[in-house]
């Protein structure tokens, strides 16, 4: 569809929220340019090649009740690439592995006394009965989980996961954040109580690339290696300045992390507004990806509840998507959330591999370094916003500081947590709304 509207929109960032917004605008005839700082699209869902197949840099799946991503996949003709399977999940605790995929597994979880196992099962049911998340906003996850399940359930199950995910911010995390996790996982189960997850063969980058292709077909532009230094009001429109050039447009949609947006507008916005964008804290992530000749285990998603083990999870991707997809290689992700100031964040791939090896050998005694074919390290500075108590009061409005400026970032996804499904939902929503505002009479 050619551009049929004289209005122009610049979108900063080619992650899923930016691409989804561009898709909605361009298919309605609005001229759009997407400016992406890196040399690839997809943001945290970008990919690399393993065994002739694209593989996500950071592990990805979605739940069967993630309807936004499924709808877009169908709309773009990619439904045949979707794979939905029951998955094996487990817990590593006190140097032992425990299966924890079904209600029966829960009853056999011996690190908890039998009464505490019942409390743990009831906790999830009680959490899913809560319909109004606002009643939880004034509580931390720690307070709420202790109330629901008791001290021992909290110490064995929830505290290690909170610390593994949020590190030094763990005690600040809102009950709303955890409630949403329990609700989402509970809604993605089969008849036997097993968790069912979905994956897009060809990696989530296939969805981003197909979306980008459709945007270009509709007349939009996507400029890679175009980091935005600043954007500002200019003669009743907007000026967006990159390292090499400047663009003029009627509206700007900014999708990066809020502190990055703050830097882009700091020369003209009030200090109070800039401070409000810097108020939400973020934690980073480093993800070590291994190509192995053999599997480590039969578990897809292993939650690590051992406080001495530095990774929050061991995700064995080829226990979900078969190894033959990657020329027989077994793919393992080791994920660690940490502040970007932590020395581990600055390690290169070889240094991080050396750091990880003793822990891998302790967890999997049969593991041998000869199994390693290749290893990769990916890092994300703005991986996860820290969702605090009363978080709704911290989120900036989508219609931002000046007329024609819009913000659509992962930090505004609430009460749900950031993720591809919700990035698509929010991107499409802002794209449709702005298209309606810009529609010109025939």
JOZI-V885973 format. One record per pair of residues at least 4 apart in sequence whose C-alpha atoms are under 6 Angstrom apart, sorted by sequence separation. I is the first residue (numbers start at 1). J is the second residue. If there is no record, write none. Layout:
i->I j->J
i->I j->J
This chain:
i->14 j->18
i->16 j->20
i->22 j->26
i->26 j->30
i->42 j->46
i->49 j->53
i->67 j->71
i->74 j->78
i->92 j->96
i->112 j->116
i->119 j->123
i->141 j->145
i->145 j->149
i->146 j->150
i->149 j->153
i->153 j->157
i->154 j->158
i->155 j->159
i->160 j->164
i->162 j->166
i->163 j->167
i->166 j->170
i->180 j->184
i->189 j->193
i->190 j->194
i->202 j->206
i->205 j->209
i->216 j->220
i->233 j->237
i->234 j->238
i->242 j->246
i->262 j->266
i->265 j->269
i->271 j->275
i->318 j->322
i->324 j->328
i->347 j->351
i->360 j->364
i->361 j->365
i->423 j->427
i->424 j->428
i->13 j->18
i->14 j->19
i->25 j->30
i->49 j->54
i->73 j->78
i->74 j->79
i->92 j->97
i->100 j->105
i->112 j->117
i->146 j->151
i->154 j->159
i->189 j->194
i->215 j->220
i->216 j->221
i->233 j->238
i->234 j->239
i->241 j->246
i->318 j->323
i->323 j->328
i->340 j->345
i->347 j->352
i->400 j->405
i->413 j->418
i->48 j->54
i->49 j->55
i->73 j->79
i->91 j->97
i->99 j->105
i->100 j->106
i->189 j->195
i->232 j->238
i->240 j->246
i->323 j->329
i->361 j->367
i->400 j->406
i->48 j->55
i->91 j->98
i->163 j->170
i->188 j->195
i->189 j->196
i->232 j->239
i->240 j->247
i->323 j->330
i->399 j->406
i->47 j->55
i->90 j->98
i->146 j->154
i->162 j->170
i->188 j->196
i->231 j->239
i->239 j->247
i->304 j->312
i->398 j->406
i->410 j->418
i->47 j->56
i->90 j->99
i->231 j->240
i->239 j->248
i->304 j->313
i->398 j->407
i->47 j->57
i->90 j->100
i->231 j->241
i->238 j->248
i->303 j->313
i->89 j->100
i->230 j->241
i->238 j->249
i->302 j->313
i->89 j->101
i->229 j->241
i->237 j->249
i->238 j->250
i->262 j->274
i->302 j->314
i->318 j->330
i->88 j->101
i->228 j->241
i->229 j->242
i->237 j->250
i->318 j->331
i->228 j->242
i->301 j->315
i->317 j->331
i->227 j->242
i->262 j->277
i->300 j->315
i->316 j->331
i->317 j->332
i->300 j->316
i->316 j->332
i->315 j->332
i->395 j->412
i->259 j->277
i->315 j->333
i->258 j->277
i->259 j->278
i->300 j->319
i->314 j->333
i->314 j->334
i->10 j->32
i->12 j->34
i->13 j->35
i->14 j->36
i->313 j->335
i->8 j->31
i->9 j->32
i->10 j->33
i->11 j->34
i->12 j->35
i->13 j->36
i->5 j->29
i->8 j->32
i->10 j->34
i->311 j->335
i->312 j->336
i->4 j->29
i->5 j->30
i->123 j->148
i->311 j->336
i->3 j->29
i->16 j->42
i->123 j->149
i->385 j->411
i->3 j->30
i->14 j->41
i->15 j->42
i->349 j->376
i->3 j->31
i->14 j->42
i->15 j->43
i->349 j->377
i->120 j->149
i->119 j->149
i->141 j->173
i->140 j->173
i->141 j->174
i->140 j->174
i->141 j->175
i->230 j->264
i->140 j->175
i->229 j->264
i->230 j->265
i->295 j->330
i->139 j->175
i->293 j->329
i->292 j->329
i->291 j->329
i->292 j->330
i->136 j->175
i->291 j->330
i->136 j->176
i->291 j->331
i->290 j->331
i->290 j->332
i->289 j->332
i->289 j->333
i->288 j->333
i->288 j->334
i->287 j->334
i->287 j->335
i->286 j->336
i->285 j->336
i->285 j->337
i->284 j->337
i->285 j->338
i->284 j->338
i->128 j->183
i->283 j->338
i->284 j->339
i->283 j->339
i->284 j->340
i->293 j->371
i->292 j->371
i->292 j->372
i->291 j->372
i->292 j->373
i->291 j->373
i->291 j->374
i->290 j->375
i->289 j->375
i->289 j->376
i->288 j->376
i->288 j->377
i->287 j->377
i->102 j->193
i->287 j->378
i->102 j->194
i->286 j->378
i->101 j->194
i->286 j->379
i->285 j->379
i->285 j->380
i->284 j->380
i->284 j->381
i->284 j->382
i->285 j->383
i->284 j->383
i->282 j->382
i->283 j->384
i->282 j->384
i->282 j->385
i->281 j->385
i->282 j->386
i->281 j->386
i->86 j->195
i->86 j->196
i->85 j->196
i->85 j->197
i->84 j->197
i->84 j->198
i->83 j->198
i->83 j->199
i->82 j->199
i->82 j->200
i->81 j->200
i->81 j->201
i->65 j->188
i->64 j->188
i->63 j->188
i->64 j->197
i->63 j->197
i->62 j->197
i->62 j->198
i->61 j->198
i->61 j->199
i->160 j->305
i->56 j->203
i->54 j->202
i->55 j->203
i->164 j->312
i->54 j->203
i->255 j->407
i->251 j->404
i->252 j->405
i->253 j->406
i->254 j->407
i->255 j->408
i->256 j->409
i->251 j->405
i->253 j->407
i->255 j->409
i->47 j->205
i->45 j->204
i->46 j->205
i->42 j->208
i->165 j->337
i->39 j->224
i->39 j->225
i->33 j->220
i->38 j->225
i->32 j->220
i->33 j->221
i->34 j->222
i->35 j->223
i->36 j->224
i->37 j->225
i->33 j->222
i->37 j->226
i->36 j->226
i->37 j->227
i->27 j->218
i->35 j->226
i->23 j->215
i->26 j->218
i->89 j->299
i->88 j->299
i->89 j->300
i->91 j->302
i->88 j->300
i->89 j->301
i->90 j->302
i->91 j->303
i->92 j->304
i->93 j->305
i->89 j->302
i->91 j->304
i->92 j->305
i->93 j->306
i->174 j->387
i->173 j->387
i->174 j->388
i->173 j->388
i->174 j->389
i->2 j->218
i->3 j->219
i->172 j->388
i->1 j->218
i->2 j->219
i->180 j->416
i->9 j->249
i->8 j->249
i->9 j->250
i->11 j->252
i->8 j->250
i->9 j->251
i->10 j->252
i->11 j->253
i->12 j->254
i->13 j->255
i->9 j->252
i->11 j->254
i->12 j->255
i->138 j->389
i->137 j->389
i->138 j->390
i->137 j->390
i->53 j->326
i->51 j->326
i->50 j->326
i->51 j->327
i->69 j->421
i->68 j->421
i->66 j->421
i->68 j->425
i->20 j->424
i->24 j->428
i->17 j->423
i->21 j->427
i->25 j->431
i->16 j->423
i->17 j->424
i->20 j->427
i->21 j->428
i->24 j->431
i->16 j->424
i->20 j->428
i->24 j->432
i->17 j->427
i->21 j->431
i->25 j->435
